[in-house]
Amino acid sequence: MSDSSDHKGTVRRNYDRNADLYVGSRRMQDGNLRKLVALLCEGERAPAGALLDVGCGSGPAVPLLSGQADCFQGDYVGVDLSAELIKRAVAEHGSAGTFVVGDAERLPFVDGTFSIVLSNSVLHWLNVSGRDRNSYIAMTEAYRVLAKGGLFVASISGAGTASRFLQARAEILNRLGKQDGNAGGYSHNPIGSMHLHEVVEFLSRAGFAVDHARMDYEAVLYDDPLEYQEDARAYGYDVFLASVRPERREDVWSAIGVEFRCIAGAPYLHDQYMIYTKARKL
């Protein structure tokens, strides 16, 4: 089975099934979100009008944005592929916004609807082999639903993120591939981490004027690498193990953990790189 087979369905099922675990394991994503909202509010006031949060999850951006009245006071709309996370967002923040199940590559909104589109830690998941650079398609959709003068702000996983965990995964899955007669078939990076120049190129091709783009090194300290692996379970278990038969996944996940511990040691300083960008529809 190819790693890229039904990738989007795999992502959806992962978040639907692991919603409880994900909501309780968001320390990295919440840190990214705080920096992204700060970037949105940096400099001039954000354009008046509605904001669309692409990949909104259970709605953590709602309270952050409500505390930025000097920057943003418009309506909030969240869209996410996971129906389970949208359910949670409605339960927790339904009175403060509108939440819709939808696809970043086919946003269910008419042209020019929003003044701001925000996307936190989402678009790299679309940047996987065999899928024709669909993170670019999501950027063109953000451009389409923005009004003239609207802002797009995004955080995207940068190249180098989780390198030792991905090394452990590739080692175990390639061993499995050799056993199954599919040697070398499991080595790509399912996170889809991007280079800074790729993000700028995609945004420019989509029609945006890029006001700001940077990649930050955001190391996160774990007492043990297996603590990071449990966070990874919440956001990517089914994606990381898409090529493994379901009945074998827990054994393979454990083997990855053993290999990861050997490579990383303890304590483990997680190698997270994050791209932050702000672009404008002229």
C-alpha positions, 0 to 999 in steps of 0.5 A: 500500500502506498503511503499517499493512498487516501491521505486526506481520509487517513488524516480525517479518521485520525483526528476523528478517532483521537479527538480527546487525545489531540485536544489534551496534547496541543502544547506545540500547536497552541504555542504556534497559534499564539505566535501566529495571532501575534503576527496577524496583529503586528503593525497596522490593524487587521482589515475589518470583516470576517475571519476564516480559520482553516483547520480550526480543530476544536476552536482554540483560536476563538479565545485568543482572538477575543483577547485582541479587540484592538486588532480584530473584532469581526465574525469568526468562522472555523472550518475543519476536515474532522467532524468530531473536532467541529462537534467539540468546537461547537460545544465549547465556542458555538456562541462565539463563532460559526463552525463548518466541516470542510476541506481546505482544498475546496472551501465551502464559501463564495469568492471574497467572503473574508477579510482574514484567513488564518491557518495554524499547523495545517497546510504541511499535511497536504504537502505529501508525495503523490498528491501534486503539492496540494498545500499550494491548492489550499493557498489558492483557495485562501486567496479565492475566499479573501476580499481584495486587501485581505490578509492570509496568515499561516504557520507551517511545519518547516524542513527539519522538524521531527527529524529523529522521530522520522528517522526511527519511523523510516528505519522500522518501516523499511525493515517491515517493507523488506519483510513484506517485499516492498523495500524502500516503499515507506520512506517519505515524510508524512508531515510534509514539512516545507522549506521557507522558499517553497512557502514563499514561492507557492504564495506568490504563485497563488497571487499573494504579495508576501509581507513576512516569512520566517522560519523559527527553531522552537525546541521543545524539551521532553523528559523522554522521547516516548512522551513526544511519541504520545503527542505524535499519536494524537495528531498523526498515528494513522498517518505515520502508520498508513502503510501498516496493516491495522492489526500490526500497527501497535507493535510497529508503533512500539518498535518505532518508539524503541528505535527512536529512544536509541537515536534520540536519548533522554531527555529529548529536545524535540527539533521543531522548525516552524514557518510563519508567514503573512501575505496580502491579496492586492 
